[in-house]
C-alpha cells in the first residue's frame, strides 16, 4: 500500500514540477523541455511494461491524471519551441508576439520615388520588401490545440483532432506564403500534436 501511494504521489509531484519548470521563461529551451520529456517518457515506459502499481484511491488517480493532462497542455509549449529550435532554419527571426519576422514583398502598385543624398536624381523603391510578423499568438493557439487534442483523445472522439488541425490550417492559410512560415507551421503542429497525444496516451493507459 505504501509503495502504491509513493508511486502515484510521485507522479503528481513530478508532473507538476515539470510543468512549472517548462513555464520558466528565464531558462534555456533545452532546460525547459527536458523535464516534461523525461517525465512523460518514464510514465509511458512504466505503464507499457506494467511496472506502475494500481492507484490506491480514485482521488489520487484523478490527481495524477490531471497533472499529466496539465503537463501535456502547458509543457507542450517548451517542447514545441525546443523542436522548432532544432529543425527550423536559422534565418527565422523571433517576433515580439510569439511569431516570426519574414520579408513581405510590397504590392506592385506601391512604387515610390525617393530623393538620394545629393538631392539630385531619384531612386525607385518598386519591388522592395517590408518585414512583418506572421504566425503570431502561437503559444496561446498551441495551448488550445493541445487541450482540444487531449480532451478528444480522452473521450474517444478522435475525429475532433482532425477538425482542430483543419481549423488551425484554415486560420493560418493567409500567413503561409513564405517558406519559413510553412516550415514553422508544419513542424510546430506535428510536434505539438504528437506531444498532446503522448500525454493523453499516458492517462488512457493508466
N, C-alpha and C positions, 0 to 999 in steps of 0.2 A: 504493500500500500504506500509506504514512504517513497519507494522508487517511482511509483506512478505519479505521485504528487510532485516529486522533484523534476521528473522529465517534462511533464506538462507545464509546470510553473516556469521552468527554464525556457520553454518555447515561448511563453508570453513575454518574459523579460528580454530574451534575445531579439525577438521580432520587434518589440517596442524600442529597444536600444538601437537596432539597425535603422529603424525609421527615423529616429532622432538624428543619428549621425548623417544619414543621407540627406537630411534637410539643412545641414550646417553649411551655409554658404561660404564660410571662410576657409573650408578645407579644399585641397586639390580634388579634381574629379575622380581620380583613382581611389582616393581615400574614402570619398563619399559613396562610391559604387561598390567597394569591396565588401563591407558588412552585409548589405542586402543579398548580394550574390552568394556569399558563403552561407548565410542562414537558410536561404531557400534551397540551395544545393544540398545542405546537410539534411534538412527536413524531407526533401524528396528521396534521398538515399535511405534514410532510416525507415521511411514509410514503405518504399518499394521492397526492401529486404525484410520487412516485418519486424524490425527491431523496436519500433515505438510501442510502448505498452498501451492498453486501453485506458481511456480517460477515467479518472476516479470519480468525477462528478460532471453532470451536464453543464454546470456553471463554468467550470474550468475549461471544458471542451469548447464552449461558446466563446470564452475569453481568448483562447488560443486561436480560434478561427477568425475572430475579429482582428486580432493583432496581425495575423498573416495577411488578411484582406487589406488592412491599412498599409502594410508594408508593400503589398502589390500595387496599390494605387499611388501612394506618396513616394515610396522608394523607387518607383519606376522612372521618375524624373532624372535622378542621378545616374541610373543605369543607362537610360537612353542617351543622356548627354555624354557619358563615357564612351559609348559605342559610336556616337556621331564624331567624337573627337578622334577616334581611331580610324574611321573609314572615310569621312568626307574630305574633300580636297582642302589643302591649307589656304587657298585663296578665299575661302568663305569667312567673311569678317562678321563677328557677332554684332547685332544691333542693340539698341537701348531698350527695346520692348520684347526681347526674347526671340527675335528673328535673326535674319542675316541681311547684310547690306550687299546689294548687287547693282551692277550698272544697267540702267534702263534707257534705251535709245529714245530721244525726243521725237515727236511726230515730224513728218516731212514738212508740214506747213509751218513749222516753228523757226524758219530761217531768220536770223538777225545779223545785222552788220554792226561791228564794233570798231571803234577807232583804235589804232595802235598807239604805242607810247609816244611816237613823234608827232601825233596829231595829224598825220597825213592820210595815207591810204587806209581802207577799212578791210577787215578780215571777216569772212563769213563763218558762222558757227553752225551751219546746216549739218545735220547728221551727228551732232555731238551727243553725248550721253550724260545722264544725270544719275546720281546714286539714290536709291530708295531701299527701304527696309521691307522685306517680304517675310512671310511665314511668322508674322507677329502673333503673340499670345500662345506660343507653343506649349508653355508649361501648363497653363490653365486648360487648354484643349486636351493635353495629354492626360491630366488628372481625370477629366470627364470621360475620355475614351477608355481608360483602364478601368474606371469604376463601372462603366457600362459592360465592358467585356467580362469582368469578374462576375458581375451580377447575372449576366446572361448565362454564363457557364454554370453558376451555382444553381440556377433554376432550370437548367437543361434546355434553354431556348437558344441554341447556337445560331439560328438564323439572324438573331439580333446583332451578332458580331459582324456579319456581312453587311447588315444595314448601317451599322456605325461607321465602318470603314468607307462605305459608299458615300455616306453623308459627308464625311471628312474630305473625301476626294472632290466632291462637288463644291464644297465650301472653299477649297484651296485651288480650284481649277484655274482661276484667272491669275494666280501667282506662280504658276508652274511654267513660265515661258523662258526660264533660264536653266542651264544645266545644273547649276549649284542648287537651285530651289527644288528641282526634280529629284536630285540625288538625296538631299536632306529629307524630303518628304517620304521617299521610299524607305530609306534606311531607318528613319525615325519611327515611321509607322510600324514597320516589321519588328523593330526592337521593342517598342512599347507594347505591341500586341502579344508578342511571344512572352514577355515578362509577365504581363497580366495573366496569360494562360498558365504559366508555371505556378503562379501564386494560387490560382483557382484550383489547379490540379492537386496541390498540397492539401488544400482544405477538403476537396472531394474524396481524396484517398485516405483521409484521417479516420 
